[in-house]
Amino acid sequence: MTLTISYFAWVRERMGIADEAIDLPVDVATVADLVAWLAARDERGALAFAEAGRIRAAIGGTMVGPDAALGDEIALFPPVTGG
């Protein structure tokens, strides 16, 4: 499965790229699986996803939890606050 990932804020800074299209292993099926796989993939991922529980995700513009199934594209970003 090919997945397009967009990175935002400090996740983007730590990954060193804004987005990428990757072919995922078949066992990467959820947001949590993806974050764990990215963290184990290389040093940039290890740095960006060291605190995996802080990462937020959106699929199709909708916020999703770690157990959400992956689609064709996903956005990964740190927690945000507004005011």
N, CA and C atoms as an extended XYZ file, in Angstrom:
249
Properties=species:S:1:pos:R:3:atomname:S:1:resname:S:1:resid:I:1 pbc="F F F"
N         0.845       -1.177        0.000 N   MET     1
C         0.000        0.000        0.000 CA  MET     1
C         0.895        1.245        0.000 C   MET     1
N         0.598        2.177       -0.871 N   THR     2
C         1.325        3.445       -0.897 CA  THR     2
C         0.534        4.468       -0.107 C   THR     2
N         1.216        5.142        0.797 N   LEU     3
C         0.603        6.125        1.672 CA  LEU     3
C         1.335        7.449        1.515 C   LEU     3
N         0.586        8.533        1.391 N   THR     4
C         1.174        9.872        1.387 CA  THR     4
C         1.052       10.438        2.787 C   THR     4
N         2.187       10.834        3.352 N   ILE     5
C         2.221       11.370        4.711 CA  ILE     5
C         2.643       12.836        4.641 C   ILE     5
N         1.880       13.697        5.319 N   SER     6
C         2.248       15.105        5.465 CA  SER     6
C         2.625       15.329        6.920 C   SER     6
N         3.762       16.007        7.126 N   TYR     7
C         4.253       16.291        8.465 CA  TYR     7
C         4.108       17.784        8.733 C   TYR     7
N         3.756       18.141        9.978 N   PHE     8
C         3.553       19.535       10.333 CA  PHE     8
C         4.305       19.904       11.604 C   PHE     8
N         4.611       21.205       11.725 N   ALA     9
C         5.250       21.806       12.903 CA  ALA     9
C         6.557       21.101       13.237 C   ALA     9
N         6.796       20.789       14.524 N   TRP    10
C         8.094       20.214       14.870 CA  TRP    10
C         8.269       18.796       14.350 C   TRP    10
N         7.192       18.114       14.015 N   VAL    11
C         7.341       16.796       13.388 CA  VAL    11
C         8.018       16.979       12.024 C   VAL    11
N         7.591       17.977       11.269 N   ARG    12
C         8.199       18.288        9.968 CA  ARG    12
C         9.671       18.658       10.150 C   ARG    12
N         9.953       19.499       11.122 N   GLU    13
C        11.334       19.915       11.362 CA  GLU    13
C        12.229       18.718       11.683 C   GLU    13
N        11.754       17.833       12.514 N   ARG    14
C        12.551       16.669       12.910 CA  ARG    14
C        12.687       15.650       11.788 C   ARG    14
N        11.646       15.522       10.968 N   MET    15
C        11.723       14.591        9.836 CA  MET    15
C        12.572       15.161        8.704 C   MET    15
N        12.654       16.489        8.620 N   GLY    16
C        13.441       17.133        7.582 CA  GLY    16
C        12.748       17.205        6.233 C   GLY    16
N        11.475       16.862        6.190 N   ILE    17
C        10.676       16.908        4.959 CA  ILE    17
C         9.234       17.280        5.309 C   ILE    17
N         8.525       17.838        4.335 N   ALA    18
C         7.129       18.214        4.542 CA  ALA    18
C         6.175       17.060        4.276 C   ALA    18
N         6.516       16.229        3.311 N   ASP    19
C         5.664       15.086        2.990 CA  ASP    19
C         6.457       14.035        2.232 C   ASP    19
N         5.889       12.853        2.163 N   GLU    20
C         6.504       11.763        1.424 CA  GLU    20
C         5.445       10.725        1.073 C   GLU    20
N         5.701       10.000        0.014 N   ALA    21
C         4.866        8.861       -0.374 CA  ALA    21
C         5.708        7.616       -0.143 C   ALA    21
N         5.173        6.687        0.623 N   ILE    22
C         5.935        5.480        0.952 CA  ILE    22
C         5.085        4.237        0.731 C   ILE    22
N         5.766        3.153        0.431 N   ASP    23
C         5.123        1.841        0.357 CA  ASP    23
C         5.265        1.190        1.719 C   ASP    23
N         4.148        0.923        2.347 N   LEU    24
C         4.159        0.369        3.695 CA  LEU    24
C         4.225       -1.149        3.694 C   LEU    24
N         4.846       -1.717        4.706 N   PRO    25
C         4.757       -3.165        4.892 CA  PRO    25
C         3.300       -3.550        5.170 C   PRO    25
N         2.922       -4.747        4.868 N   VAL    26
C         1.527       -5.168        5.036 CA  VAL    26
C         1.069       -5.167        6.487 C   VAL    26
N         1.992       -5.256        7.431 N   ASP    27
C         1.597       -5.288        8.832 CA  ASP    27
C         1.390       -3.899        9.438 C   ASP    27
N         1.583       -2.845        8.667 N   VAL    28
C         1.326       -1.475        9.135 CA  VAL    28
C        -0.080       -1.102        8.663 C   VAL    28
N        -1.049       -1.188        9.605 N   ALA    29
C        -2.444       -1.011        9.225 CA  ALA    29
C        -3.149        0.122        9.958 C   ALA    29
N        -2.599        0.569       11.091 N   THR    30
C        -3.243        1.616       11.886 CA  THR    30
C        -2.297        2.801       12.072 C   THR    30
N        -2.837        3.878       12.606 N   VAL    31
C        -2.015        5.055       12.896 CA  VAL    31
C        -0.899        4.679       13.866 C   VAL    31
N        -1.219        3.926       14.903 N   ALA    32
C        -0.203        3.511       15.880 CA  ALA    32
C         0.885        2.668       15.227 C   ALA    32
N         0.484        1.758       14.334 N   ASP    33
C         1.464        0.943       13.602 CA  ASP    33
C         2.389        1.842       12.785 C   ASP    33
N         1.805        2.833       12.118 N   LEU    34
C         2.584        3.740       11.273 CA  LEU    34
C         3.592        4.528       12.095 C   LEU    34
N         3.150        5.097       13.198 N   VAL    35
C         4.040        5.893       14.040 CA  VAL    35
C         5.183        5.022       14.568 C   VAL    35
N         4.874        3.806       14.994 N   ALA    36
C         5.924        2.898       15.481 CA  ALA    36
C         6.887        2.545       14.360 C   ALA    36
N         6.367        2.292       13.166 N   TRP    37
C         7.210        1.944       12.022 CA  TRP    37
C         8.114        3.108       11.630 C   TRP    37
N         7.556        4.320       11.610 N   LEU    38
C         8.347        5.501       11.285 CA  LEU    38
C         9.443        5.725       12.328 C   LEU    38
N         9.130        5.516       13.604 N   ALA    39
C        10.110        5.703       14.676 CA  ALA    39
C        11.263        4.712       14.549 C   ALA    39
N        10.972        3.514       14.068 N   ALA    40
C        12.002        2.471       13.949 CA  ALA    40
C        12.750        2.533       12.618 C   ALA    40
N        12.229        3.292       11.658 N   ARG    41
C        12.781        3.299       10.299 CA  ARG    41
C        14.162        3.936       10.214 C   ARG    41
N        14.366        5.067       10.892 N   ASP    42
C        15.661        5.747       10.809 CA  ASP    42
C        15.787        6.743       11.955 C   ASP    42
N        16.927        7.434       12.020 N   GLU    43
C        17.182        8.376       13.112 CA  GLU    43
C        16.208        9.550       13.119 C   GLU    43
N        15.858       10.045       11.934 N   ARG    44
C        14.901       11.160       11.874 CA  ARG    44
C        13.569       10.745       12.475 C   ARG    44
N        13.099        9.569       12.101 N   GLY    45
C        11.835        9.068       12.642 CA  GLY    45
C        11.910        8.830       14.133 C   GLY    45
N        13.034        8.306       14.590 N   ALA    46
C        13.211        8.071       16.026 CA  ALA    46
C        13.108        9.383       16.797 C   ALA    46
N        13.695       10.438       16.265 N   LEU    47
C        13.633       11.745       16.907 CA  LEU    47
C        12.216       12.324       16.841 C   LEU    47
N        11.600       12.281       15.672 N   ALA    48
C        10.275       12.877       15.486 CA  ALA    48
C         9.193       12.170       16.296 C   ALA    48
N         9.334       10.851       16.460 N   PHE    49
C         8.270       10.079       17.101 CA  PHE    49
C         8.696        9.460       18.426 C   PHE    49
N         9.703       10.077       19.067 N   ALA    50
C        10.176        9.586       20.361 CA  ALA    50
C         9.066        9.625       21.413 C   ALA    50
N         8.192       10.608       21.290 N   GLU    51
C         7.048       10.715       22.202 CA  GLU    51
C         5.781       10.428       21.401 C   GLU    51
N         5.635        9.186       20.998 N   ALA    52
C         4.552        8.790       20.093 CA  ALA    52
C         3.170        9.163       20.622 C   ALA    52
N         2.982        9.151       21.920 N   GLY    53
C         1.691        9.478       22.501 CA  GLY    53
C         1.271       10.923       22.303 C   GLY    53
N         2.213       11.793       21.954 N   ARG    54
C         1.892       13.205       21.714 CA  ARG    54
C         1.471       13.469       20.280 C   ARG    54
N         1.725       12.541       19.381 N   ILE    55
C         1.447       12.752       17.964 CA  ILE    55
C        -0.057       12.679       17.698 C   ILE    55
N        -0.527       13.612       16.903 N   ARG    56
C        -1.920       13.628       16.467 CA  ARG    56
C        -1.960       13.289       14.981 C   ARG    56
N        -3.100       12.771       14.538 N   ALA    57
C        -3.236       12.361       13.141 CA  ALA    57
C        -4.588       12.788       12.593 C   ALA    57
N        -4.596       13.061       11.288 N   ALA    58
C        -5.839       13.359       10.581 CA  ALA    58
C        -5.833       12.582        9.268 C   ALA    58
N        -6.947       11.962        8.997 N   ILE    59
C        -7.145       11.251        7.736 CA  ILE    59
C        -8.351       11.873        7.059 C   ILE    59
N        -8.158       12.349        5.840 N   GLY    60
C        -9.246       13.007        5.126 CA  GLY    60
C        -9.760       14.241        5.844 C   GLY    60
N        -8.875       14.934        6.576 N   GLY    61
C        -9.263       16.146        7.278 CA  GLY    61
C        -9.970       15.908        8.594 C   GLY    61
N       -10.103       14.661        8.998 N   THR    62
C       -10.775       14.321       10.248 CA  THR    62
C        -9.760       13.772       11.243 C   THR    62
N        -9.770       14.315       12.443 N   MET    63
C        -8.893       13.812       13.491 CA  MET    63
C        -9.255       12.359       13.795 C   MET    63
N        -8.209       11.544       13.953 N   VAL    64
C        -8.421       10.125       14.248 CA  VAL    64
C        -7.511        9.705       15.387 C   VAL    64
N        -7.861        8.609       16.014 N   GLY    65
C        -7.072        8.063       17.105 CA  GLY    65
C        -6.047        7.059       16.610 C   GLY    65
N        -5.240        6.549       17.516 N   PRO    66
C        -4.162        5.638       17.143 CA  PRO    66
C        -4.632        4.310       16.557 C   PRO    66
N        -5.860        3.920       16.842 N   ASP    67
C        -6.365        2.649       16.319 CA  ASP    67
C        -7.046        2.781       14.964 C   ASP    67
N        -7.080        3.992       14.412 N   ALA    68
C        -7.744        4.221       13.124 CA  ALA    68
C        -6.990        3.520       11.996 C   ALA    68
N        -7.755        2.950       11.080 N   ALA    69
C        -7.168        2.312        9.901 CA  ALA    69
C        -6.630        3.383        8.959 C   ALA    69
N        -5.541        3.057        8.294 N   LEU    70
C        -4.921        3.988        7.353 CA  LEU    70
C        -5.679        4.019        6.039 C   LEU    70
N        -5.601        5.148        5.352 N   GLY    71
C        -6.172        5.308        4.022 CA  GLY    71
C        -5.048        5.595        3.051 C   GLY    71
N        -5.306        6.466        2.078 N   ASP    72
C        -4.301        6.815        1.079 CA  ASP    72
C        -3.382        7.940        1.533 C   ASP    72
N        -3.875        8.760        2.477 N   GLU    73
C        -3.049        9.867        2.953 CA  GLU    73
C        -3.351       10.152        4.414 C   GLU    73
N        -2.356       10.730        5.083 N   ILE    74
C        -2.480       11.030        6.505 CA  ILE    74
C        -1.626       12.249        6.818 C   ILE    74
N        -2.068       13.018        7.796 N   ALA    75
C        -1.287       14.150        8.313 CA  ALA    75
C        -0.882       13.809        9.738 C   ALA    75
N         0.383       14.052       10.069 N   LEU    76
C         0.894       13.808       11.416 CA  LEU    76
C         1.441       15.108       11.971 C   LEU    76
N         1.076       15.427       13.211 N   PHE    77
C         1.468       16.701       13.798 CA  PHE    77
C         1.437       16.606       15.315 C   PHE    77
N         2.095       17.577       15.981 N   PRO    78
C         2.058       17.613       17.436 CA  PRO    78
C         0.728       18.175       17.915 C   PRO    78
N         0.474       18.095       19.227 N   PRO    79
C        -0.744       18.710       19.756 CA  PRO    79
C        -0.768       20.196       19.427 C   PRO    79
N        -1.956       20.712       19.215 N   VAL    80
C        -2.104       22.130       18.906 CA  VAL    80
C        -3.019       22.773       19.934 C   VAL    80
N        -2.810       24.045       20.151 N   THR    81
C        -3.684       24.805       21.043 CA  THR    81
C        -4.148       26.045       20.311 C   THR    81
N        -5.222       26.553       20.712 N   GLY    82
C        -5.745       27.765       20.089 CA  GLY    82
C        -6.122       28.767       21.146 C   GLY    82
N        -6.455       29.907       20.700 N   GLY    83
C        -6.828       30.891       21.696 CA  GLY    83
C        -7.373       32.118       21.047 C   GLY    83
